[in-house]
Amino acid sequence: MTDLERILKQVSNGELGIDDAKRQIQAGQAGQGADTLDLGFAQLDLEREKRTGFPEVIFGEGKSAEQLEAIFRRLSEHTDRVLCTRVDAAKAEHVVAAVEGVSYHRAARALTWFKRPLLQVHDGYVAVVCAGTSDMPVAEEAALTVECMGSHVERIFDVGVAGIHRLFRRLELIRGANAIVVVAGMEGALASVVGGLVAKPIVAVPTSIGYGANLGGIAALLSMLNACAPGISVVNIDNGFGAGYYAGLINKNMSKKG
């Protein structure tokens, strides 16, 4: 089915208004319609999944609830899953009420929509290791991202270095993962500790959790960047999504090799 046929069918079924159909047709005539959908306030990348293996992800921070609703509606017409990160409860309530099938994950501060039930399609798993309960929102963002990418997640939470015996009790499970996400604030030491105990790639996430000299996560970031343990890559402060995406790609590619 061509893009024009798809648009006309959506108009015929009442799924698309005349003005939106006109805008899509005009965008297609300008050479944009095949890979981009112009909403005026956003240019949706419809071909991203073909290029990278995962659809465009919505960054919810700074967007209005109405904008998020519109993006969800349009993306859901072109893909089988939509993930939106950094969404507060008030915006989430609006989108969930407006768009059928959208779910809010409060701990991860994220919205998801799936055309069909989410399945684990890749072998193996990713371990998301979290230093403290205060770091959980970032850890949950990472875990949810991995799950949206089709991989299983093992959550190992509250195993920071202040009570390191808790980590050793879960070490076998951590070592069994194809990739490990380590989330820590304060001084960010957990990434170095885990890096010295496992033979798997680690994605370290510094969080902004900590007292004054933590400097909003900069102390943890510098600690992770200066880790002496090998096999550690580091994402930006509080970037659970980036870490989860990276770990999800590792597990996906490991699954292919298997």
C-alpha positions in Angstrom: 0.0 0.0 0.0 1.4 3.4 -1.0 1.5 6.3 1.5 -1.3 8.0 -0.5 -3.5 4.9 -0.3 -2.9 4.7 3.4 -3.9 8.3 4.0 -7.0 7.9 1.9 -8.0 4.8 3.7 -7.6 6.5 7.1 -9.8 9.4 5.9 -12.4 6.9 4.6 -12.4 5.1 8.0 -12.6 8.3 10.0 -9.2 7.8 11.5 -7.7 10.9 9.9 -9.1 14.4 9.4 -9.1 16.2 6.1 -6.6 18.9 7.3 -4.2 16.3 8.6 -4.5 14.2 5.4 -3.8 17.3 3.3 -0.8 18.1 5.4 0.6 14.6 5.1 0.0 14.6 1.3 1.7 17.9 0.9 4.7 16.7 3.0 5.0 13.7 0.8 5.0 15.8 -2.3 7.8 17.8 -0.8 9.8 14.6 -0.3 9.3 14.4 3.4 6.3 12.1 3.8 8.1 8.9 3.4 10.2 9.3 6.5 9.0 12.3 8.4 5.6 13.4 9.8 5.3 17.1 10.3 3.1 18.1 13.3 4.1 21.7 13.2 5.7 21.6 16.7 7.5 18.2 16.0 9.0 16.3 13.1 8.4 12.6 13.8 11.0 10.3 12.5 9.0 7.4 11.0 12.0 5.5 9.6 14.1 5.3 12.8 13.1 1.7 13.6 14.3 0.6 10.2 17.6 2.4 10.7 18.3 1.6 14.3 16.0 -1.2 15.3 13.9 0.8 17.7 11.2 3.5 17.0 11.7 7.2 17.9 11.4 7.7 21.7 9.6 10.8 23.0 11.4 12.9 25.6 8.5 14.2 27.7 10.2 16.9 29.7 9.3 20.4 28.4 6.5 19.2 26.2 2.8 19.9 27.0 0.3 17.2 27.7 -1.5 18.1 24.5 1.7 17.8 22.5 2.4 14.4 24.0 -1.1 13.2 23.2 -0.7 14.3 19.6 2.7 12.6 19.2 1.4 9.4 20.8 -1.6 9.3 18.4 0.6 9.8 15.3 3.4 7.4 16.3 1.0 4.7 17.1 -0.2 4.8 13.5 3.2 3.9 12.3 4.8 1.6 14.9 3.9 -1.2 17.3 5.3 0.5 20.4 5.8 4.0 21.8 8.0 4.9 24.7 7.9 8.4 26.4 10.4 9.2 29.1 10.5 12.0 31.8 6.7 12.5 32.2 5.2 13.9 35.4 2.0 12.5 36.9 -0.2 15.4 35.8 0.8 15.1 32.1 0.6 11.3 32.3 -3.0 11.5 33.6 -4.0 13.5 30.6 -2.4 11.3 28.0 -3.7 8.0 29.6 -7.2 9.4 29.5 -6.9 10.7 26.0 -5.2 7.8 24.2 -6.4 4.3 24.5 -3.9 1.7 25.6 -1.3 4.1 27.1 0.1 3.1 30.5 2.0 5.2 33.0 4.9 3.7 34.9 5.1 5.9 37.9 8.5 4.6 39.3 10.1 5.1 35.9 8.2 8.3 35.1 7.5 7.0 31.7 4.5 6.3 29.4 4.2 3.3 27.0 1.8 2.1 24.3 1.9 -1.3 22.6 -0.2 -2.5 19.7 0.1 -6.0 21.1 1.3 -7.5 24.4 5.0 -6.8 25.1 7.0 -10.0 24.6 10.5 -11.0 25.5 12.0 -11.7 22.1 15.7 -11.9 22.9 17.5 -14.6 24.8 19.5 -13.7 27.9 18.9 -10.8 30.3 20.1 -7.5 31.4 20.8 -6.9 35.1 19.9 -3.4 36.4 21.9 -2.9 39.6 20.9 0.1 41.8 22.9 1.4 44.7 20.1 2.9 46.8 16.3 3.2 46.9 16.7 6.9 46.1 18.3 6.0 42.8 15.3 3.8 41.8 13.6 6.2 39.4 16.7 6.3 37.1 17.1 2.5 37.5 13.5 1.9 36.6 13.8 4.1 33.5 16.7 1.9 32.4 14.8 -1.3 33.2 11.7 -0.2 31.4 13.7 0.8 28.3 15.3 -2.6 28.2 11.9 -4.3 28.4 10.5 -2.2 25.7 13.4 -3.4 23.5 12.3 -7.0 24.0 14.8 -8.2 26.6 14.2 -9.6 30.1 15.5 -7.6 33.1 16.6 -8.7 36.5 16.4 -5.9 39.0 18.9 -5.9 41.8 18.1 -2.8 44.0 19.6 -1.3 47.1 22.9 -3.0 47.1 25.2 0.0 47.5 28.7 0.0 49.0 27.5 1.2 52.4 26.3 -2.4 52.9 28.4 -4.3 50.3 27.4 -7.7 51.7 24.0 -7.2 50.0 25.7 -7.1 46.6 27.6 -10.3 47.2 24.4 -12.2 47.9 23.2 -11.3 44.3 26.5 -11.7 42.5 25.6 -14.9 40.7 22.5 -13.4 39.2 24.5 -10.3 38.1 27.3 -12.4 36.6 24.7 -14.3 34.5 23.6 -11.2 32.6 24.7 -10.3 29.1 25.0 -6.7 30.1 24.8 -4.8 33.4 23.5 -1.4 34.2 24.9 0.1 37.4 23.0 3.1 38.8 24.5 5.0 41.7 24.6 8.5 43.2 26.7 9.9 46.1 30.3 9.0 45.2 29.3 6.5 42.5 31.6 3.8 43.8 29.3 0.9 42.9 30.3 0.8 39.3 33.9 0.3 40.1 33.1 -2.5 42.6 30.9 -4.4 40.2 33.5 -3.8 37.4 36.1 -5.7 39.4 33.8 -8.7 40.0 32.3 -9.5 36.6 33.3 -10.3 33.0 30.4 -8.6 31.3 30.0 -5.1 29.8 28.8 -2.5 32.3 26.9 0.7 31.6 27.3 3.1 34.6 24.7 5.7 35.4 25.6 8.5 37.8 22.6 10.0 39.5 22.0 13.5 41.0 21.3 11.9 44.4 23.6 13.1 47.2 24.6 15.9 49.6 26.3 19.2 48.6 29.7 17.9 47.4 27.9 15.5 45.1 27.3 18.6 43.0 24.1 17.3 41.4 25.7 14.1 40.2 29.0 15.5 38.9 31.0 13.8 41.7 29.5 10.4 40.8 30.0 11.1 37.1 33.7 11.9 37.6 34.2 8.8 39.8 32.7 6.5 37.2 34.8 8.1 34.4 37.9 7.6 36.5 37.1 4.0 37.5 40.1 1.8 37.5 38.0 -1.3 36.7 37.9 -2.1 33.0 34.8 -2.8 30.9 32.8 0.2 32.1 31.2 2.8 29.9 29.4 5.8 31.4 26.3 7.8 30.3 25.2 11.2 31.4 23.8 12.1 34.9 20.4 10.5 35.5 20.3 9.1 31.9 18.6 5.8 32.7 17.1 5.7 29.2 20.5 5.9 27.5 21.9 3.2 29.7 19.0 0.9 29.2 19.1 1.4 25.4 22.8 0.6 25.3 22.4 -2.5 27.4 19.3 -3.6 25.4 21.4 -3.4 22.2 24.1 -5.5 23.7 21.7 -8.2 24.8 19.9 -8.1 21.4 23.1 -8.6 19.5 24.3 -11.3 21.9 20.9 -13.1 21.3 21.6 -13.0 17.5 25.0 -14.6 18.0 23.4 -17.3 20.0 
